[in-house]
Each structure stands twice: as structure tokens, then as C-alpha cells.
């Protein structure tokens, strides 16, 4: 029975059409960097959005834990280290230092957990064993493959499209040891001078998707409340990560909500190392400031792909100035702080929250500066 004096519960965060009601703590898992060429604007966008969701949940009174992994066992990292003439682990450590400095400049809180893939090899072996026991994987040529034929369909993808995406993302669709090209290595044999670890199936190393599955399960148990990452990771990475977790544990869904951050492009082309069109967060911070770059990344709908331009950076500077001026005004409407907060709660609608705060000023603007760490 409710009484008039009972406290009103804070609003709940809505993401992608789902209400993220939390009991106790919110467990956020975000796919971190492969530390070989950090931190371009595409990386930065994901981690700034996760930070915004983290801070908003805290503002709503939720206890939040963030796990952001480091993928330091990966083919592209090995190749980059080889080109630099450095051992892969030392090369990764230096890159990781630069990444953390960039995150600090952008106001991103340090994660609660930061598992590194190379220290979770044993857990990947355990995952492979669990999938074999469940009949969801098989051994072939010293590798353990997860049966993945069903994964594209559950994500609304046709087989041909799924195979194309796998081929573009290191999915080794032409691996002759596989029963089906859609199967993915949980454990794969190492060749030549690639790093390798012992396993019941022979020397090898973890598969990419399996690393995240093992790190998330080890950190949080069988499920997470919010899983985040770039929209380009939706398939195959997130799809296989979730499918493996669900097959190994029997618990569904693996993630209660997803935060897929839209791709950052240059002239319509995705920002990527392979195309050499990278814009580095540190360069933009040096030209303006961390809060200006953060404003540019957040002043849009999180799932929408967008093009970086110098004009976008200048516009963000003007928006931030307007917000700070508004925060300096003594009074705004009494309803404005709640209206701005409800805009954030409604699928992280930062542009609408900023519009309200700038127009109304006062406490609404001061709250937004604090909640969004601007």
C-alpha cells in the first residue's frame, strides 16, 4: 500500500525499446580495444557513450559495474607488433598506456574490471570444454569449433550475407577443418611463431569471439544487463559471443539490453586502420579540449552512423559554450531539470536534453554538465 509521502522511484533507463530495470547492480560489458592503433574517433565514441550510460545510471541511484576488456591476443595485434619489431605483449602495453591517457582526457571513468585476453586462456579452454559437453562444438585438426549455422538466422541475416560479414571480419570461412563455414573457432591451433598455449587439444590460442565470452562469463556469471560496442561488432562478434555464452550456460538472454554505437565515417567511408582514414581523439583534444570532443560524440543519437568534419567539432564547441552559459543563469523553469533527465532516460536522447538545458538554463543545465561530465 502506497502513501502520499512514499518516495517516488527514479525513472528507468530505456534502451532500444527495452526498459532496463535493475535489482542491486547494473553489469555493463563493453568490447574494449585491440591495443595496436589507438584511439581513433570510432573507438572513442563507443567508450564515451558507455561512460554516459554509466553516469546516467548512477544519477538514477543504480550501482554500476563496468567491464571493458583488452583484446591483447589477436591476429592484427601480432602483425602490427611484428611490423614494429617489438614483442606483442610489450607493444600492447605501450598502446594501452596511450589509450588510457586518451580516455582520461575525454572524461571516461576507469572501468571496474579490465580483463586482458592473455590472462583468460584457461577460461577459454573451460568454455570450449563446456560447449563440447553440450554438443554445441566439435574438435577438428587441433581446433575446437562452435556450431554456428543457426546464429545468422537469429539475427535476421541470410546465410550469404553472414558469410560475407564473417569473411570481412577474420571469420576464416575457407578453413578446411570446419564442418560448416559459419562455425567459429573457440580454440584454434597456432601456426609458425604465433603465440600459443597448451590445451587438451594441442597447442593453440583462443578464438576472438570466445575471448569476450569467457571474460564476460568469468566477470559477471551467466548474463549481463547491458552489453555495448560499436555497431560494426553486432555481427559476427556480438552474435557469436552471445550464442556461445547461451549454449554453454543454458541461460538466455546473455545480454538484457544492447548499446550499439553508430559508425564514425570520413566522407561516407568507415573510419578504419585498413583504409588509413583515421582521426585520432588525442589530436582533436589538443586542438580544442576533451569536453568539446566529448560533446561532439554525444550530441547525436547513439545508434546513427555519422561523418566527422571540422564543422562538427566547431559546432560542438558552440553547443558546449551555450550549455555552460545556461548553467551560469540562476534560475530556470522548475520542471526543466526533470524534463532534461527524462530525455536522457528515453534511449539516451542527448540532443533533446541539451536543447532543454540550453533553453531553460539554471539547474537543468548544471545537472546536464554534471551527468554528462561536460
ZIMOUR-V502745 format. One record per pair of residues at least 12 apart in sequence whose C-alpha atoms are under 7 Angstrom apart, sorted by the first residue. I is the first residue (numbers start at 1). J is the second residue. Records with the same first field share a line. If there is no record, write none. Layout:
I = J ; J
This chain:
10 = 60
12 = 345
13 = 345 ; 346
14 = 345 ; 346 ; 347
15 = 257 ; 347
16 = 347
18 = 257
24 = 63
25 = 62 ; 63 ; 64
26 = 62 ; 63 ; 64 ; 65 ; 225
27 = 64 ; 65 ; 66 ; 224 ; 225 ; 226
28 = 65 ; 66 ; 67 ; 224 ; 225 ; 226 ; 227
29 = 66 ; 67 ; 68 ; 216 ; 224 ; 226 ; 227 ; 228
30 = 67 ; 68 ; 227 ; 228 ; 229
31 = 68 ; 69 ; 228 ; 229
32 = 68 ; 69 ; 70 ; 71
33 = 70 ; 71
34 = 70 ; 71 ; 72 ; 77
35 = 72 ; 77 ; 92 ; 95 ; 96
36 = 77 ; 80 ; 92 ; 95
37 = 95
38 = 95 ; 99
39 = 99 ; 102 ; 280 ; 281
40 = 278 ; 279 ; 280 ; 281
41 = 264 ; 279 ; 280 ; 281
42 = 263 ; 264 ; 271
44 = 281
45 = 297
46 = 229 ; 230 ; 261
48 = 108 ; 294
49 = 298
50 = 228
51 = 108 ; 109
52 = 372
55 = 371 ; 372
56 = 371
59 = 371
65 = 112
66 = 111 ; 112 ; 113
67 = 111 ; 112 ; 113 ; 114
68 = 111 ; 113 ; 114
69 = 114 ; 115 ; 116
70 = 114 ; 115 ; 116 ; 117
71 = 116 ; 117
72 = 92 ; 116 ; 117 ; 118
73 = 117 ; 118
74 = 208
102 = 281 ; 282
105 = 290
106 = 290 ; 291 ; 294
107 = 373
115 = 215
117 = 211
120 = 215
121 = 206
123 = 214
124 = 206 ; 210 ; 211 ; 214
125 = 199
127 = 214 ; 248
128 = 144 ; 186 ; 187
130 = 248
131 = 247 ; 248
134 = 248
136 = 247
140 = 177
141 = 177
142 = 189 ; 201 ; 202
143 = 185 ; 187 ; 188 ; 189 ; 201
144 = 185 ; 186 ; 187 ; 188
145 = 183 ; 184 ; 185 ; 186
146 = 183 ; 184 ; 185 ; 186
147 = 183
148 = 182 ; 183 ; 184
149 = 182 ; 183
151 = 239 ; 240 ; 243
163 = 182
165 = 236
166 = 236
171 = 184
185 = 207
186 = 206 ; 207 ; 210
187 = 204 ; 205 ; 206 ; 207
188 = 204 ; 205 ; 206 ; 207
189 = 203 ; 204 ; 205
190 = 203 ; 204 ; 205
209 = 237 ; 240 ; 241
210 = 241
212 = 241
213 = 241 ; 244 ; 245
222 = 249 ; 251 ; 254
223 = 254 ; 255
224 = 254 ; 255 ; 256
225 = 255 ; 256 ; 257
226 = 255 ; 256 ; 257 ; 258
227 = 255 ; 257 ; 258 ; 259
228 = 258 ; 259 ; 260
229 = 259 ; 260 ; 261
230 = 260 ; 261 ; 262 ; 263
231 = 260 ; 261 ; 262 ; 263
232 = 263
242 = 254
260 = 303
261 = 302 ; 303
262 = 302 ; 303 ; 304 ; 305
263 = 305 ; 306
264 = 305 ; 306 ; 307 ; 308
265 = 306 ; 307 ; 308
266 = 307 ; 308
267 = 307
268 = 307
291 = 374
292 = 316 ; 317 ; 320
293 = 313
295 = 316 ; 320
296 = 312 ; 313 ; 316
298 = 350
299 = 350 ; 351
300 = 350 ; 351
301 = 349
322 = 358
323 = 357 ; 358 ; 365
326 = 358 ; 361 ; 362 ; 365
327 = 361 ; 362 ; 363 ; 365 ; 366
328 = 362
329 = 361 ; 362
330 = 362
331 = 361 ; 362 ; 363
332 = 360 ; 361 ; 362 ; 363
333 = 360
336 = 356 ; 360 ; 364
337 = 363 ; 364 ; 367
340 = 353 ; 356 ; 357 ; 364
341 = 353
